[in-house]
């Protein structure tokens, strides 16, 4: 690691920085400011216990930002952090077995990075055990079974405030309705739902917000075909539907303006009088200024 302060920060990708927790960022900055600092001193400066500091630094090790040589070791135990077995024991003893068993159904025997990810989701991102279980089940249903996908989803849920079972269930229910709508649209257009990418499904799921009908979607599909040249028409259709919605909204505003009654002669006179008074005031102030000069 570069011994000059903050030299490593610009080398980290935006995606990794967005996934990093506050603990992880604080630990990295502190490590940059004090090269060669001991594990105990760093733990004291940050106010982290050994497990919390290990988890924070472990994030950067998992992302290959730090190497084993960069991470200070805890001299009291002769190693930098608890073993994967010890961390698993602590998670189970904390009532976390429900989540770890669900994770094992997704990933098999849990590795150290997977245990760390569960630990961060609960202790740093604030997700309850129940919400983590629901998130793992949602990822399994959608086939998003990678560790990075879990970490990104956990961070997204945390930012959205989806941290308890009630919020998680409501969010998953909304996602389910979006999935059903996307599947319905794919069937209407004669497309394979399974062949749609995740981003295309998200685009389709946004269409109810545009207040479009199935006929609008079909019309956009027909209009997009000459321009997509055998490629997926979803992105082009989205532009058409958004433009149509903008046009409708503009027309609605214009119609509302036309329906407004014309101002009475008295209202016009009042506006005229107000403007006249303003002009008199400006002229009066200018005259006072000229006299002072």
Secondary structure, DSSP 8 states (H G I E B T S, - for coil): --SSTTTTGGGS-HHHHHH--HHHHHHHHHHHHSTT--HHHHHHHHT--HHHHHHHHHHHHHTTSS-GGGS--BTTTTBSS--HHHHHHHHIIIIIHHHHHHHHHHHSS--HHHHHHHHHHHHTS---HHHHHHHHHHHHHHT---HHHHHHHHHHHHHHT--SHHHHHHHHHHHHHHHHHHHHHHHHHT--TTTS-HHHHHHHHTGGGGT--HHHHHHHHHHHHHHHTTS--HHHHHHHHHHHHHHHHHHHHHHHHHHS----HHHHHHHHHHHHHHHHHHHHHHHHHHHH-
